[in-house]
Amino acid sequence: MKTVTSLFDNYDDAKSAVAELETMGVPHSDISIVASNAEGAHDHHGPHGADKDEVRKGASVGTAIGGGAGLLAGLGVLAIPGLGPVVAAGWLVSTVVGAIAGAAAGGATGGLVGSLTHAGLNEADAHVYSEGVRRGGSLVSAKVDDALYDRAEATLKRCHAVDATTRGAAYRASGWSKFDPNAPVYTADQVATEKAVRSAA
């Protein structure tokens, strides 16, 4: 098994990627999505939105488990330090929550960066992807058989995945160096501005 992971600026593109992976035969249990909810567009997926107090406390998990009707049917509200409110589903969710708990207990690396690197993503890309979610993006990650890896990677690219090297260079040009879980979360206005900049690029 290999893990294929991509960042998407547009949530609809991430949804399309998930649907295509499912059509390809990748089990729901092997696909994950983590999408920014800074603008509150996904509050209906949980019993309540993830407010600022929840973000400060750490992970507040809704029903973030992929269901039988497809992965996206199981989206739940979650708050992750440094990312703020997100909706998420799939195997990566429990890994992230466990990593946060481990970091709080003195572990070396917690949150999304640690979970992604543990799944095999290089650290530089893990920082870029985590920052991308913080700035309003959506992350899709899937565990696939070796024989499906190239096809799955091509599928994510076809669904308008962000190039991590190019995006990382753009972030660094503005003074960013790496994802900081202690940085202030992006507001809805900041996310809207970021999306406008990315769509104009």
Contacts in CASP RR format, 6 or more apart in sequence:
PFRMAT RR
TARGET T0000
AUTHOR 0000-0000-0000
METHOD contacts of the structure
MODEL  1
MKTVTSLFDNYDDAKSAVAELETMGVPHSDISIVASNAEGAHDHHGPHGA
DKDEVRKGASVGTAIGGGAGLLAGLGVLAIPGLGPVVAAGWLVSTVVGAI
AGAAAGGATGGLVGSLTHAGLNEADAHVYSEGVRRGGSLVSAKVDDALYD
RAEATLKRCHAVDATTRGAAYRASGWSKFDPNAPVYTADQVATEKAVRSA
A
1 143 0 8 1.000
1 144 0 8 1.000
1 145 0 8 1.000
1 146 0 8 1.000
2 143 0 8 1.000
2 144 0 8 1.000
2 145 0 8 1.000
2 146 0 8 1.000
2 149 0 8 1.000
3 119 0 8 1.000
3 120 0 8 1.000
3 121 0 8 1.000
3 141 0 8 1.000
3 142 0 8 1.000
3 143 0 8 1.000
3 144 0 8 1.000
4 141 0 8 1.000
4 142 0 8 1.000
4 144 0 8 1.000
4 149 0 8 1.000
4 152 0 8 1.000
4 153 0 8 1.000
4 156 0 8 1.000
5 116 0 8 1.000
5 119 0 8 1.000
5 121 0 8 1.000
5 125 0 8 1.000
5 129 0 8 1.000
5 139 0 8 1.000
5 140 0 8 1.000
5 141 0 8 1.000
5 142 0 8 1.000
6 17 0 8 1.000
6 139 0 8 1.000
6 140 0 8 1.000
6 141 0 8 1.000
6 156 0 8 1.000
6 157 0 8 1.000
6 159 0 8 1.000
6 161 0 8 1.000
6 162 0 8 1.000
7 128 0 8 1.000
7 129 0 8 1.000
7 132 0 8 1.000
7 133 0 8 1.000
7 137 0 8 1.000
7 138 0 8 1.000
7 139 0 8 1.000
7 161 0 8 1.000
7 162 0 8 1.000
7 164 0 8 1.000
7 167 0 8 1.000
8 14 0 8 1.000
8 17 0 8 1.000
8 137 0 8 1.000
8 138 0 8 1.000
8 139 0 8 1.000
8 140 0 8 1.000
8 159 0 8 1.000
8 160 0 8 1.000
8 161 0 8 1.000
8 162 0 8 1.000
9 136 0 8 1.000
9 137 0 8 1.000
9 138 0 8 1.000
9 160 0 8 1.000
9 162 0 8 1.000
9 195 0 8 1.000
9 198 0 8 1.000
9 199 0 8 1.000
10 138 0 8 1.000
10 160 0 8 1.000
11 35 0 8 1.000
11 41 0 8 1.000
11 137 0 8 1.000
11 138 0 8 1.000
13 138 0 8 1.000
13 159 0 8 1.000
13 160 0 8 1.000
13 161 0 8 1.000
14 33 0 8 1.000
14 35 0 8 1.000
14 137 0 8 1.000
14 138 0 8 1.000
14 139 0 8 1.000
14 140 0 8 1.000
14 159 0 8 1.000
15 33 0 8 1.000
15 72 0 8 1.000
16 159 0 8 1.000
17 140 0 8 1.000
17 155 0 8 1.000
17 156 0 8 1.000
17 159 0 8 1.000
17 161 0 8 1.000
18 31 0 8 1.000
18 33 0 8 1.000
18 71 0 8 1.000
18 72 0 8 1.000
18 140 0 8 1.000
19 72 0 8 1.000
20 155 0 8 1.000
20 158 0 8 1.000
20 159 0 8 1.000
21 31 0 8 1.000
21 140 0 8 1.000
21 142 0 8 1.000
21 144 0 8 1.000
21 152 0 8 1.000
21 155 0 8 1.000
22 28 0 8 1.000
22 31 0 8 1.000
22 70 0 8 1.000
22 71 0 8 1.000
24 148 0 8 1.000
24 151 0 8 1.000
24 152 0 8 1.000
24 155 0 8 1.000
26 142 0 8 1.000
26 143 0 8 1.000
26 144 0 8 1.000
26 148 0 8 1.000
26 152 0 8 1.000
28 66 0 8 1.000
28 67 0 8 1.000
28 68 0 8 1.000
28 70 0 8 1.000
28 71 0 8 1.000
28 90 0 8 1.000
29 66 0 8 1.000
29 90 0 8 1.000
29 91 0 8 1.000
30 91 0 8 1.000
30 142 0 8 1.000
30 143 0 8 1.000
30 144 0 8 1.000
31 71 0 8 1.000
31 90 0 8 1.000
31 91 0 8 1.000
31 140 0 8 1.000
31 141 0 8 1.000
31 142 0 8 1.000
31 143 0 8 1.000
32 71 0 8 1.000
32 88 0 8 1.000
32 89 0 8 1.000
32 90 0 8 1.000
32 91 0 8 1.000
32 92 0 8 1.000
32 93 0 8 1.000
32 139 0 8 1.000
32 140 0 8 1.000
32 141 0 8 1.000
32 142 0 8 1.000
33 71 0 8 1.000
33 72 0 8 1.000
33 75 0 8 1.000
33 87 0 8 1.000
33 88 0 8 1.000
33 89 0 8 1.000
33 90 0 8 1.000
33 138 0 8 1.000
33 139 0 8 1.000
33 140 0 8 1.000
33 141 0 8 1.000
34 78 0 8 1.000
34 80 0 8 1.000
34 83 0 8 1.000
34 86 0 8 1.000
34 87 0 8 1.000
34 88 0 8 1.000
34 92 0 8 1.000
34 93 0 8 1.000
34 96 0 8 1.000
34 112 0 8 1.000
34 133 0 8 1.000
34 138 0 8 1.000
34 139 0 8 1.000
35 42 0 8 1.000
35 86 0 8 1.000
35 87 0 8 1.000
35 88 0 8 1.000
35 133 0 8 1.000
35 136 0 8 1.000
35 137 0 8 1.000
35 138 0 8 1.000
35 139 0 8 1.000
36 83 0 8 1.000
36 84 0 8 1.000
36 85 0 8 1.000
36 86 0 8 1.000
36 133 0 8 1.000
36 134 0 8 1.000
36 135 0 8 1.000
36 136 0 8 1.000
36 137 0 8 1.000
36 138 0 8 1.000
36 186 0 8 1.000
36 191 0 8 1.000
37 43 0 8 1.000
37 49 0 8 1.000
37 50 0 8 1.000
37 77 0 8 1.000
37 84 0 8 1.000
37 85 0 8 1.000
37 86 0 8 1.000
37 87 0 8 1.000
38 84 0 8 1.000
38 85 0 8 1.000
38 136 0 8 1.000
38 185 0 8 1.000
38 186 0 8 1.000
38 187 0 8 1.000
38 188 0 8 1.000
38 190 0 8 1.000
38 191 0 8 1.000
39 136 0 8 1.000
39 188 0 8 1.000
39 191 0 8 1.000
39 192 0 8 1.000
40 49 0 8 1.000
40 85 0 8 1.000
40 188 0 8 1.000
42 75 0 8 1.000
42 77 0 8 1.000
42 87 0 8 1.000
43 49 0 8 1.000
43 77 0 8 1.000
45 63 0 8 1.000
45 74 0 8 1.000
45 75 0 8 1.000
45 76 0 8 1.000
45 77 0 8 1.000
45 87 0 8 1.000
46 62 0 8 1.000
46 63 0 8 1.000
46 75 0 8 1.000
46 76 0 8 1.000
46 77 0 8 1.000
46 87 0 8 1.000
47 62 0 8 1.000
47 77 0 8 1.000
48 77 0 8 1.000
49 77 0 8 1.000
49 85 0 8 1.000
50 60 0 8 1.000
50 77 0 8 1.000
50 78 0 8 1.000
50 79 0 8 1.000
50 84 0 8 1.000
50 85 0 8 1.000
50 86 0 8 1.000
51 85 0 8 1.000
54 60 0 8 1.000
54 79 0 8 1.000
54 85 0 8 1.000
55 79 0 8 1.000
55 80 0 8 1.000
55 81 0 8 1.000
55 82 0 8 1.000
55 84 0 8 1.000
55 85 0 8 1.000
55 185 0 8 1.000
57 79 0 8 1.000
58 79 0 8 1.000
58 80 0 8 1.000
58 81 0 8 1.000
58 100 0 8 1.000
59 78 0 8 1.000
59 79 0 8 1.000
59 80 0 8 1.000
59 81 0 8 1.000
59 96 0 8 1.000
59 97 0 8 1.000
59 100 0 8 1.000
59 101 0 8 1.000
60 77 0 8 1.000
60 78 0 8 1.000
60 79 0 8 1.000
61 76 0 8 1.000
61 77 0 8 1.000
61 78 0 8 1.000
61 93 0 8 1.000
61 97 0 8 1.000
62 76 0 8 1.000
62 77 0 8 1.000
62 78 0 8 1.000
63 74 0 8 1.000
63 76 0 8 1.000
64 74 0 8 1.000
64 75 0 8 1.000
64 76 0 8 1.000
64 77 0 8 1.000
64 78 0 8 1.000
64 87 0 8 1.000
64 88 0 8 1.000
64 89 0 8 1.000
64 90 0 8 1.000
64 93 0 8 1.000
65 74 0 8 1.000
65 89 0 8 1.000
65 90 0 8 1.000
65 93 0 8 1.000
66 73 0 8 1.000
66 74 0 8 1.000
66 89 0 8 1.000
66 90 0 8 1.000
67 73 0 8 1.000
67 74 0 8 1.000
67 89 0 8 1.000
71 89 0 8 1.000
71 90 0 8 1.000
72 89 0 8 1.000
74 89 0 8 1.000
75 87 0 8 1.000
75 88 0 8 1.000
75 89 0 8 1.000
76 87 0 8 1.000
76 88 0 8 1.000
76 89 0 8 1.000
77 85 0 8 1.000
77 86 0 8 1.000
77 87 0 8 1.000
78 85 0 8 1.000
78 86 0 8 1.000
78 87 0 8 1.000
78 88 0 8 1.000
78 93 0 8 1.000
78 96 0 8 1.000
78 97 0 8 1.000
79 85 0 8 1.000
79 86 0 8 1.000
80 86 0 8 1.000
80 96 0 8 1.000
80 100 0 8 1.000
80 111 0 8 1.000
80 112 0 8 1.000
81 100 0 8 1.000
81 111 0 8 1.000
81 181 0 8 1.000
81 182 0 8 1.000
82 134 0 8 1.000
82 179 0 8 1.000
82 180 0 8 1.000
82 181 0 8 1.000
82 182 0 8 1.000
82 183 0 8 1.000
82 184 0 8 1.000
82 185 0 8 1.000
83 112 0 8 1.000
83 130 0 8 1.000
83 133 0 8 1.000
83 134 0 8 1.000
83 181 0 8 1.000
83 185 0 8 1.000
84 134 0 8 1.000
84 185 0 8 1.000
84 186 0 8 1.000
85 185 0 8 1.000
86 133 0 8 1.000
88 96 0 8 1.000
91 143 0 8 1.000
92 115 0 8 1.000
92 116 0 8 1.000
92 119 0 8 1.000
92 139 0 8 1.000
92 141 0 8 1.000
95 115 0 8 1.000
95 118 0 8 1.000
95 119 0 8 1.000
96 111 0 8 1.000
96 112 0 8 1.000
96 115 0 8 1.000
99 109 0 8 1.000
99 110 0 8 1.000
99 111 0 8 1.000
99 112 0 8 1.000
99 114 0 8 1.000
99 115 0 8 1.000
99 118 0 8 1.000
100 110 0 8 1.000
100 111 0 8 1.000
102 110 0 8 1.000
103 109 0 8 1.000
103 110 0 8 1.000
103 111 0 8 1.000
109 117 0 8 1.000
110 181 0 8 1.000
111 130 0 8 1.000
111 181 0 8 1.000
112 126 0 8 1.000
112 129 0 8 1.000
112 130 0 8 1.000
112 133 0 8 1.000
112 139 0 8 1.000
112 179 0 8 1.000
113 123 0 8 1.000
113 126 0 8 1.000
113 127 0 8 1.000
113 130 0 8 1.000
113 179 0 8 1.000
113 181 0 8 1.000
114 126 0 8 1.000
116 125 0 8 1.000
116 126 0 8 1.000
116 129 0 8 1.000
116 130 0 8 1.000
116 141 0 8 1.000
117 123 0 8 1.000
117 126 0 8 1.000
119 141 0 8 1.000
119 143 0 8 1.000
121 129 0 8 1.000
124 164 0 8 1.000
125 164 0 8 1.000
126 179 0 8 1.000
127 178 0 8 1.000
127 179 0 8 1.000
128 164 0 8 1.000
128 167 0 8 1.000
128 168 0 8 1.000
128 171 0 8 1.000
128 179 0 8 1.000
129 139 0 8 1.000
129 164 0 8 1.000
130 179 0 8 1.000
131 168 0 8 1.000
131 171 0 8 1.000
131 176 0 8 1.000
131 178 0 8 1.000
131 179 0 8 1.000
132 139 0 8 1.000
132 162 0 8 1.000
132 167 0 8 1.000
133 139 0 8 1.000
134 179 0 8 1.000
134 183 0 8 1.000
134 185 0 8 1.000
134 186 0 8 1.000
135 186 0 8 1.000
135 190 0 8 1.000
135 191 0 8 1.000
135 194 0 8 1.000
136 186 0 8 1.000
136 191 0 8 1.000
136 194 0 8 1.000
136 195 0 8 1.000
140 156 0 8 1.000
142 152 0 8 1.000
144 152 0 8 1.000
168 176 0 8 1.000
170 201 0 8 1.000
186 194 0 8 1.000
END
